[in-house]
Amino acid sequence: MGRYIVSRLTESIIVLFIISIVAFGLVHLAPGDPAMALYGDQVQKMRPADRERIRENLGLNRPLPVQYYKWISNVLKGDMGRSFMTGRDVKTMLLERFPGTLLLSATATVIIIGLTLVVGIYAGMRQYSFFDYASTTVSFILMSVPGFWFAMMLILVFSVGLKWLPSSGMTSIGTKFSIPDVLKHLILPAVVLSFTHLGYYIRLLRGSVAVAKEQDFVTVLKARGIKNSVIVARHILRNAMIPFVTYLGVSISIMLAGSVVTEAIFAWPGLGMLSVEAANNRDYPVLMGTILFSGALVVGGSLVADLFCAWLDPRIALKTRPESR
């Protein structure tokens, strides 16, 4: 197990390094100029020498490899730079926005896990039943509906029509902070974020349970007189949960990192909104900070999922040993 952990940690570091190189290159090669975003229409009145001095002050006149080396060196020291627009520390801005994204993603994850375990296990154990067909149909519908359209429909019905729920923000403007108010604002974005992923989870767990219950060891356990509930809880689910946990670990981190559309539609103050604002303003340090932070969440989620799967099935860890090849 120790060899497997070291191997996965090494792979994760390499992947993060590659992400940083690719993202840095794409961000800096994209059209647009931070100086234009910073000074707006005033840039047109500036002399070329003034524009070049602005680029020099921002460090944008150096060759791209030099800029990357300086940036990554500072990142390894814990310094992610300062925003071009506000001059604030990027790390501080990320830490301020992360709780909002974490709250939204955690709530969506709880909804996903709860509904998936109930629907997916029941449908898998009763394959080809009416419930199985119904859950499959609903899953395909959820997988097909675009998240932005679903969000707009919920806003139209529950915010504009019924006026039951707020359509934007985390708290009501002009009111004191309160947990009920936050929860009220959380309902719509959490439902959108969870339901746009829910179909995949249900289909995955349903299929894994359906395959696991047909294995020979289940027949042997039934022949020994072991209760069906024990077989399901201790044996079928243990095998069926491996692909589910793997996908869950990756997708949860992706939700944490990439809930851009949901946050933008509902004006939810999280990492997604921060990345959109940074992209619009050509704020390279903030944009690179959100990308690297998001990449770390995705890689970290995948790492945790793989380690948990290795705990569920020790054969996964044994595959890294030279003698097992």
C-alpha positions as CSV (number, residue, x, y, z in Angstrom):
1,M,0.0,0.0,0.0
2,G,2.9,2.4,0.8
3,R,4.4,1.9,-2.7
4,Y,1.0,2.6,-4.2
5,I,0.5,5.8,-2.2
6,V,4.0,7.1,-3.2
7,S,3.3,6.2,-6.9
8,R,0.0,8.1,-6.9
9,L,1.5,11.1,-5.2
10,T,4.3,11.3,-7.7
11,E,1.8,11.0,-10.6
12,S,-0.3,13.8,-9.0
13,I,2.6,16.1,-8.8
14,I,3.6,15.5,-12.4
15,V,0.0,16.1,-13.6
16,L,-0.2,19.4,-11.6
17,F,3.1,20.5,-13.2
18,I,1.8,19.8,-16.7
19,I,-1.4,21.6,-15.9
20,S,0.5,24.7,-14.8
21,I,2.6,24.8,-18.0
22,V,-0.4,24.3,-20.4
23,A,-2.6,26.7,-18.5
24,F,0.1,29.4,-18.2
25,G,0.8,29.2,-22.0
26,L,-2.9,29.3,-23.0
27,V,-3.8,32.2,-20.7
28,H,-0.9,34.4,-21.9
29,L,-1.4,33.5,-25.6
30,A,-5.1,34.3,-25.5
31,P,-6.3,37.5,-27.2
32,G,-6.4,40.6,-25.0
33,D,-4.1,42.8,-23.1
34,P,-4.2,43.3,-19.3
35,A,-3.2,47.0,-19.8
36,M,-6.3,47.5,-22.0
37,A,-8.5,46.0,-19.3
38,L,-6.8,47.9,-16.5
39,Y,-6.9,51.4,-18.1
40,G,-9.9,50.9,-20.4
41,D,-10.4,53.7,-23.0
42,Q,-7.5,55.7,-21.6
43,V,-5.1,53.3,-23.2
44,Q,-6.0,54.7,-26.6
45,K,-4.7,58.1,-25.5
46,M,-1.4,56.7,-24.2
47,R,1.9,56.8,-26.2
48,P,3.4,53.5,-27.2
49,A,6.2,54.1,-24.6
50,D,3.6,54.5,-21.8
51,R,1.9,51.2,-22.8
52,E,5.3,49.4,-22.9
53,R,6.1,50.8,-19.4
54,I,2.8,49.4,-18.1
55,R,3.6,46.0,-19.6
56,E,7.1,46.2,-18.0
57,N,5.7,47.0,-14.6
58,L,3.3,44.0,-14.9
59,G,6.2,41.8,-16.0
60,L,4.5,41.0,-19.4
61,N,7.4,42.2,-21.6
62,R,9.6,39.3,-20.7
63,P,9.8,36.0,-22.7
64,L,7.0,33.5,-21.8
65,P,9.4,30.9,-20.3
66,V,10.9,33.5,-18.1
67,Q,7.5,34.7,-16.9
68,Y,6.5,31.1,-16.1
69,Y,9.7,30.3,-14.2
70,K,9.3,33.4,-12.0
71,W,5.6,32.6,-11.4
72,I,6.1,28.9,-10.6
73,S,9.0,29.7,-8.4
74,N,6.9,32.1,-6.3
75,V,4.0,29.6,-6.2
76,L,6.3,27.0,-4.7
77,K,7.2,29.5,-2.0
78,G,3.5,30.1,-1.3
79,D,3.2,33.4,-3.2
80,M,0.6,33.3,-6.0
81,G,1.2,37.0,-6.9
82,R,-1.1,40.0,-6.8
83,S,-4.1,40.9,-8.9
84,F,-3.5,43.3,-11.8
85,M,-6.9,44.9,-11.2
86,T,-7.0,45.4,-7.4
87,G,-3.5,44.8,-6.3
88,R,-4.7,42.2,-3.7
89,D,-3.0,39.0,-2.8
90,V,-4.3,36.2,-5.1
91,K,-4.1,33.6,-2.4
92,T,-6.2,35.7,-0.1
93,M,-8.8,36.2,-2.9
94,L,-9.0,32.4,-3.5
95,L,-9.4,31.7,0.2
96,E,-12.2,34.2,0.4
97,R,-14.1,32.7,-2.4
98,F,-13.4,29.0,-1.7
99,P,-15.9,28.7,1.2
100,G,-18.8,29.7,-1.1
101,T,-17.8,27.1,-3.7
102,L,-17.3,24.5,-1.0
103,L,-20.7,25.1,0.5
104,L,-22.4,24.8,-2.9
105,S,-20.5,21.7,-3.9
106,A,-20.9,20.0,-0.5
107,T,-24.6,20.5,-0.6
108,A,-24.9,19.2,-4.1
109,T,-22.7,16.2,-3.2
110,V,-25.0,15.3,-0.2
111,I,-28.0,15.5,-2.5
112,I,-26.3,13.3,-5.2
113,I,-25.0,10.7,-2.7
114,G,-28.3,10.4,-0.9
115,L,-30.5,10.0,-4.1
116,T,-27.9,7.8,-5.9
117,L,-27.6,5.3,-3.1
118,V,-31.4,5.0,-2.8
119,V,-32.3,4.9,-6.5
120,G,-29.1,3.3,-7.9
121,I,-29.1,0.3,-5.4
122,Y,-32.8,-0.3,-5.6
123,A,-32.8,-0.2,-9.5
124,G,-29.7,-2.4,-9.7
125,M,-31.2,-5.0,-7.4
126,R,-34.5,-5.0,-9.3
127,Q,-33.1,-5.0,-12.8
128,Y,-35.7,-4.6,-15.6
129,S,-38.5,-3.8,-13.1
130,F,-40.8,-0.8,-13.6
131,F,-38.8,1.2,-11.1
132,D,-35.6,0.4,-13.0
133,Y,-37.1,1.6,-16.3
134,A,-38.5,4.7,-14.7
135,S,-35.2,5.6,-13.0
136,T,-33.3,5.0,-16.3
137,T,-35.7,7.3,-18.2
138,V,-35.3,10.0,-15.6
139,S,-31.5,9.6,-15.5
140,F,-31.3,10.0,-19.3
141,I,-33.4,13.1,-19.1
142,L,-31.2,14.6,-16.5
143,M,-28.1,13.7,-18.5
144,S,-29.5,15.4,-21.6
145,V,-30.8,18.7,-20.0
146,P,-28.2,21.6,-20.3
147,G,-27.4,23.0,-16.9
148,F,-27.9,26.6,-17.9
149,W,-31.4,25.9,-19.3
150,F,-32.4,24.0,-16.2
151,A,-31.2,26.9,-14.0
152,M,-33.1,29.4,-16.0
153,M,-36.3,27.3,-15.8
154,L,-36.0,27.0,-12.0
155,I,-35.5,30.8,-11.7
156,L,-38.5,31.4,-14.0
157,V,-40.7,29.1,-11.9
158,F,-39.6,29.5,-8.3
159,S,-38.2,33.1,-8.4
160,V,-40.1,35.0,-11.0
161,G,-43.4,33.1,-11.0
162,L,-44.0,31.7,-7.5
163,K,-41.5,34.1,-5.8
164,W,-40.6,31.4,-3.3
165,L,-36.8,31.5,-3.6
166,P,-34.2,34.2,-4.5
167,S,-32.5,34.0,-7.9
168,S,-29.0,35.3,-7.1
169,G,-26.4,35.9,-4.4
170,M,-25.7,34.2,-1.2
171,T,-27.5,36.6,1.1
172,S,-30.2,39.1,0.8
173,I,-29.1,42.7,0.2
174,G,-29.7,45.1,3.1
175,T,-30.3,42.3,5.7
176,K,-28.2,40.9,8.5
177,F,-26.4,37.6,7.8
178,S,-28.4,34.6,8.9
179,I,-28.1,30.8,8.2
180,P,-31.8,30.5,7.1
181,D,-31.2,33.3,4.5
182,V,-28.1,31.6,3.2
183,L,-29.9,28.2,2.9
184,K,-32.8,29.9,1.1
185,H,-30.3,31.3,-1.5
186,L,-28.5,27.9,-1.7
187,I,-31.5,25.8,-2.7
188,L,-31.7,26.6,-6.4
189,P,-27.9,26.5,-7.3
190,A,-27.5,23.3,-5.3
191,V,-30.4,21.6,-7.0
192,V,-29.0,22.7,-10.5
193,L,-25.5,21.6,-9.7
194,S,-26.6,18.2,-8.3
195,F,-29.3,17.3,-10.8
196,T,-27.0,18.0,-13.8
197,H,-24.7,15.3,-12.5
198,L,-27.2,13.0,-10.8
199,G,-28.1,10.9,-13.9
200,Y,-24.5,9.7,-14.4
201,Y,-24.2,8.6,-10.8
202,I,-27.5,6.7,-10.8
203,R,-26.6,4.9,-14.1
204,L,-23.1,4.0,-12.9
205,L,-24.2,2.6,-9.5
206,R,-27.2,0.8,-11.0
207,G,-25.0,-0.9,-13.5
208,S,-22.3,-1.8,-11.0
209,V,-24.9,-3.3,-8.6
210,A,-26.6,-5.3,-11.4
211,V,-23.2,-6.8,-12.4
212,A,-22.1,-7.5,-8.9
213,K,-25.2,-9.3,-7.9
214,E,-24.8,-11.8,-10.7
215,Q,-21.3,-12.9,-9.6
216,D,-20.5,-16.4,-8.5
217,F,-19.7,-15.4,-5.0
218,V,-23.2,-14.1,-4.5
219,T,-24.6,-17.6,-5.4
220,V,-22.2,-19.2,-3.0
221,L,-23.2,-16.9,-0.2
222,K,-26.9,-17.5,-0.8
223,A,-26.3,-21.3,-0.8
224,R,-24.6,-21.0,2.6
225,G,-27.8,-19.4,4.0
226,I,-26.5,-15.9,4.6
227,K,-29.2,-13.3,4.7
228,N,-29.8,-11.3,1.6
229,S,-29.4,-7.9,3.4
230,V,-26.0,-9.0,4.6
231,I,-25.0,-10.1,1.1
232,V,-26.0,-6.7,-0.3
233,A,-24.4,-4.6,2.4
234,R,-21.1,-6.4,2.9
235,H,-20.4,-8.0,-0.5
236,I,-22.4,-6.6,-3.4
237,L,-22.0,-3.0,-2.4
238,R,-18.3,-3.4,-1.5
239,N,-17.7,-4.5,-5.1
240,A,-20.2,-2.1,-6.8
241,M,-18.9,0.9,-4.9
242,I,-15.4,0.9,-6.5
243,P,-16.3,2.5,-9.9
244,F,-18.8,4.7,-8.1
245,V,-16.3,6.0,-5.6
246,T,-13.7,6.6,-8.4
247,Y,-16.1,8.7,-10.4
248,L,-17.4,10.4,-7.3
249,G,-13.9,11.5,-6.2
250,V,-13.1,13.0,-9.6
251,S,-16.5,14.6,-10.2
252,I,-16.8,16.1,-6.8
253,S,-13.5,17.9,-7.2
254,I,-14.6,18.9,-10.7
255,M,-17.8,20.4,-9.2
256,L,-15.6,22.2,-6.7
257,A,-13.4,23.6,-9.4
258,G,-15.8,24.0,-12.3
259,S,-19.2,25.2,-11.1
260,V,-18.6,28.2,-13.3
261,V,-21.9,28.2,-15.1
262,T,-24.0,27.6,-12.0
263,E,-22.2,30.3,-10.0
264,A,-22.4,32.8,-12.9
265,I,-26.2,32.3,-13.5
266,F,-27.0,32.6,-9.8
267,A,-24.3,35.2,-9.0
268,W,-22.9,32.9,-6.3
269,P,-19.7,34.3,-4.9
270,G,-17.3,31.4,-5.4
271,L,-14.3,30.4,-7.4
272,G,-16.3,30.1,-10.6
273,M,-17.4,33.7,-10.4
274,L,-13.9,34.8,-9.5
275,S,-12.5,33.0,-12.6
276,V,-15.1,34.6,-14.9
277,E,-14.3,38.1,-13.5
278,A,-10.5,37.4,-13.9
279,A,-11.0,36.2,-17.5
280,N,-13.0,39.3,-18.4
281,N,-10.4,41.6,-16.9
282,R,-7.4,39.7,-18.3
283,D,-6.2,39.4,-14.7
284,Y,-3.6,36.8,-15.3
285,P,-2.4,36.2,-11.7
286,V,-6.0,35.7,-10.5
287,L,-6.9,33.5,-13.5
288,M,-3.8,31.3,-13.1
289,G,-4.5,31.1,-9.4
290,T,-8.0,29.8,-9.9
291,I,-6.8,27.3,-12.6
292,L,-4.0,26.0,-10.5
293,F,-6.2,25.8,-7.4
294,S,-9.0,24.1,-9.4
295,G,-6.5,21.6,-10.9
296,A,-5.2,20.8,-7.4
297,L,-8.7,20.0,-6.3
298,V,-9.4,17.7,-9.3
299,V,-6.0,15.9,-8.9
300,G,-6.5,15.7,-5.1
301,G,-10.0,14.3,-5.4
302,S,-8.8,11.7,-7.9
303,L,-6.0,10.7,-5.5
304,V,-8.3,10.3,-2.5
305,A,-10.7,8.3,-4.6
306,D,-8.0,6.0,-5.8
307,L,-6.7,5.4,-2.3
308,F,-10.1,4.7,-1.0
309,C,-10.7,2.2,-3.8
310,A,-7.4,0.5,-3.0
311,W,-8.6,0.2,0.6
312,L,-11.9,-1.4,-0.7
313,D,-10.0,-3.7,-3.0
314,P,-6.3,-4.3,-2.0
315,R,-5.6,-5.9,-5.4
316,I,-5.5,-2.4,-6.9
317,A,-2.5,-1.5,-4.7
318,L,-0.8,-4.8,-5.4
319,K,-0.7,-4.0,-9.1
320,T,2.0,-1.5,-8.5
321,R,4.4,-4.1,-7.1
322,P,7.1,-5.3,-9.6
323,E,6.6,-9.0,-8.7
324,S,2.9,-8.7,-9.6
325,R,3.6,-7.8,-13.2
